[in-house]
């Protein structure tokens, strides 16, 4: 799977043809998600569920936000520190794999009936289900609601590079020149989807280390960070940039941002 190509290609799809996934697509998705593992020692998984069981329709409420989807991916994770970030990292891999198959997806966190979806999966006592995504064939005809959402969220716009990433201190924007080997990985972070397209993550390049931070955003800041970290590390791997994530005890402090994790070069 070509990571950067799929990151650039992926868009949020809310209107589908209503056609169920073909057997080949279903098999490929199930095979891929079965081998996914969340990072940072967290237990999480993605499951593919259908809106039909034994030929009978199943109600999976998305409050009108999604139309015509025949299947959904669901994100299930243990209730533990850093779990939402790790689970979102894993789930974005599943989403990108669907993009690679030319299938539509859309991250949904606050506009679906959790009780409806929980009836279709088996959750352990310490597990949560907070995110779902439709998976299917995108319709050529967008509804007025979808067009409105895209305009309202400015779905195809992203903040400038220097507004998100900083060089040595938080007063000096990182440029495409000073970013060095991190230019492409950070550009893929810039393109990451986030709740209401807020892009509340930030990164500071200092002493050959990248420090990742987030602005507090109720409910979804940890999830948005997981997507961003996924884009960053997978792009590093694609470009053969060595390094690893590490949570530091001593890191540059910013009173407006919460430190999350750092990337250390070898």
C-alpha positions in Angstrom: 0.0 0.0 0.0 1.4 3.4 -1.0 0.9 5.5 2.1 1.4 9.0 0.8 -0.7 8.4 -2.3 -3.6 7.1 -0.2 -3.4 9.9 2.3 -3.7 12.4 -0.5 -6.5 10.4 -2.2 -8.7 9.9 0.8 -11.8 12.1 1.3 -14.8 11.8 3.6 -17.7 10.1 1.8 -21.1 10.4 3.3 -23.3 9.3 0.4 -23.1 5.7 -1.0 -24.7 3.8 -3.8 -26.4 1.3 -1.5 -24.6 -1.6 -3.1 -23.2 -4.1 -0.6 -19.5 -4.7 -0.7 -18.4 -7.4 -3.1 -17.1 -10.7 -1.8 -13.5 -9.8 -2.8 -13.6 -6.4 -1.2 -15.1 -7.9 2.0 -12.4 -10.6 2.2 -9.6 -8.2 1.6 -10.8 -5.8 4.3 -11.3 -8.6 6.8 -7.9 -10.1 6.1 -6.2 -6.7 6.5 -7.9 -5.7 9.7 -7.3 -9.1 11.3 -3.6 -8.5 11.4 -3.7 -5.0 12.6 -2.2 -4.2 16.0 -2.4 -1.0 17.9 0.9 0.6 18.9 2.1 1.6 22.4 1.1 -1.8 23.9 -2.6 -1.0 23.7 -5.3 -3.7 22.9 -7.6 -2.5 20.1 -9.2 -3.9 17.1 -11.3 -3.0 14.0 -14.4 -5.0 13.0 -16.4 -5.0 9.8 -20.2 -5.2 10.3 -23.0 -5.3 7.8 -26.3 -3.5 7.9 -28.0 -6.9 7.1 -28.0 -10.2 9.0 -29.4 -13.3 7.5 -31.0 -11.2 4.8 -32.8 -8.9 7.3 -32.0 -5.2 7.6 -30.3 -4.0 10.7 -30.8 -0.5 12.0 -27.6 1.3 12.5 -28.4 4.9 13.3 -26.2 7.7 11.8 -28.8 10.4 12.2 -29.0 11.2 8.5 -25.3 11.9 8.2 -24.6 8.7 6.2 -26.8 7.4 3.4 -26.6 4.2 1.4 -23.7 2.5 3.3 -23.9 -1.3 3.4 -21.1 -1.9 5.8 -19.3 -0.2 8.6 -15.9 -0.4 10.3 -16.0 0.0 14.1 -13.1 0.9 16.4 -13.0 -1.1 19.6 -10.4 -0.5 22.3 -9.6 -1.1 25.9 -10.3 1.6 28.5 -6.7 2.5 29.3 -4.4 5.5 29.2 -3.3 6.5 25.7 -5.8 3.9 24.3 -7.8 6.3 22.1 -4.7 7.6 20.4 -3.3 4.1 19.8 -6.7 2.8 18.6 -7.1 5.7 16.2 -3.6 5.1 14.8 -4.7 1.5 14.1 -8.1 2.5 12.7 -6.6 5.0 10.3 -4.6 2.1 8.8 -7.8 0.3 8.2 -9.3 3.4 6.6 -6.3 3.9 4.3 -6.5 0.3 3.3 -10.0 0.9 2.1 -8.9 3.9 0.2 -6.3 1.7 -1.5 -9.2 -0.4 -2.7 -11.0 2.7 -4.0 -13.7 2.5 -1.4 -15.3 5.4 0.4 -15.0 6.0 4.2 -15.7 8.7 6.7 -14.6 9.0 10.4 -17.7 9.4 12.6 -17.5 10.1 16.3 -20.4 12.1 17.5 -23.2 11.5 15.0 -24.2 7.9 15.3 -26.2 5.7 17.7 -23.7 3.8 19.9 -26.4 1.5 21.2 -27.3 0.4 17.7 -23.7 -0.4 16.8 -22.9 -2.1 20.2 -25.7 -4.6 19.5 -23.7 -5.9 16.5 -20.4 -6.5 18.3 -19.2 -8.2 21.4 -17.6 -5.8 23.9 -15.7 -6.9 26.9 -16.4 -5.1 30.2 -13.3 -2.9 29.8 -13.9 -2.1 26.1 -15.3 1.0 24.4 -16.7 1.8 20.9 -16.4 5.4 20.1 -15.6 5.6 16.3 -17.2 4.1 13.2 -16.7 4.5 9.5 -19.0 3.5 6.6 -17.3 1.5 3.9 -18.6 1.2 0.5 -19.0 2.5 -3.1 -19.2 6.3 -3.2 -22.3 7.7 -5.0 -21.7 10.3 -7.8 -24.6 12.3 -6.4 -24.0 14.2 -3.2 -26.9 15.2 -1.1 -27.4 18.8 0.0 -26.5 17.9 3.6 -23.1 16.5 2.4 -22.4 19.6 0.4 -23.3 21.8 3.3 -21.0 19.8 5.7 -18.1 20.1 3.3 -18.5 23.8 3.0 -19.0 24.3 6.7 -15.9 22.3 7.7 -13.9 23.6 4.7 -13.1 20.0 4.2 -10.5 20.5 1.4 -8.5 23.2 3.2 -5.6 22.7 5.6 -3.7 25.2 7.8 -0.4 26.4 6.5 2.7 24.3 7.3 4.3 27.0 9.5 1.1 27.4 11.6 1.3 23.8 12.7 5.0 23.0 13.0 7.8 24.9 14.7 11.6 25.2 14.7 13.5 25.2 18.0 10.8 27.2 19.8 7.1 28.0 19.4 7.8 31.5 18.1 9.7 30.2 15.0 7.6 28.5 12.2 9.1 25.5 10.6 9.6 25.9 6.9 9.7 23.4 4.1 13.4 24.0 3.9 14.2 23.7 7.6 12.0 20.7 8.0 14.7 18.6 6.3 13.9 14.8 6.2 10.7 15.5 8.1 9.1 17.5 5.3 7.0 14.8 3.8 6.0 13.0 7.1 4.9 16.4 8.5 3.1 17.2 5.3 1.1 14.0 5.6 0.3 15.0 9.2 -1.0 18.3 7.8 -3.3 16.4 5.6 -4.7 14.2 8.4 -8.4 14.3 9.0 -9.5 15.7 12.4 -12.8 16.5 14.2 -14.4 19.5 12.4 -11.1 19.9 10.5 -9.7 21.7 13.6 -6.1 20.3 13.2 -5.4 20.8 16.9 -2.1 19.0 16.8 1.3 20.7 16.7 5.0 19.6 16.4 8.2 21.2 17.5 11.6 20.2 15.9 14.4 20.7 18.4 17.7 19.0 18.9 17.0 16.4 16.2 13.8 15.4 17.9 10.2 16.0 17.0 7.9 16.7 19.9 4.1 16.3 19.3 1.5 18.4 21.2 -2.2 18.9 21.0 -4.7 21.6 21.9 -7.5 20.4 24.2 -10.5 19.5 22.1 -13.3 17.8 24.0 -13.9 14.1 23.1 -11.7 13.9 20.0 -8.3 15.4 20.6 -6.7 12.1 21.5 -8.2 10.4 18.5 -7.1 13.2 16.1 -3.6 12.8 17.5 -3.6 9.1 16.8 -4.5 9.7 13.1 -1.7 12.3 12.9 0.9 10.0 14.4 -0.2 7.2 12.1 0.4 9.4 9.1 3.7 10.5 10.4 5.2 7.1 11.3 3.9 5.3 8.2 5.3 7.9 6.0 8.7 7.7 7.8 8.7 4.0 7.1 7.8 4.5 3.5 10.7 6.9 3.1 13.1 4.7 5.2 13.5 7.3 7.9 14.6 5.5 11.0 13.4 6.5 14.5 10.9 5.7 17.1 8.2 7.3 19.4 9.1 7.9 23.0 7.3 9.6 25.8 9.8 11.9 27.5 9.8 13.1 31.1 11.7 16.3 30.1 10.4 18.1 27.1 9.8 21.7 25.8 6.8 23.1 27.7 4.1 25.2 26.1 1.4 26.5 28.4 -1.2 26.4 25.6 -0.5 22.9 24.4 -0.4 19.5 26.0 2.7 17.4 25.3 1.9 13.9 23.9 5.0 12.1 22.6 8.3 12.6 20.8 10.0 11.0 17.8 13.7 10.3 18.4 16.2 9.7 15.5 18.7 6.9 15.9 
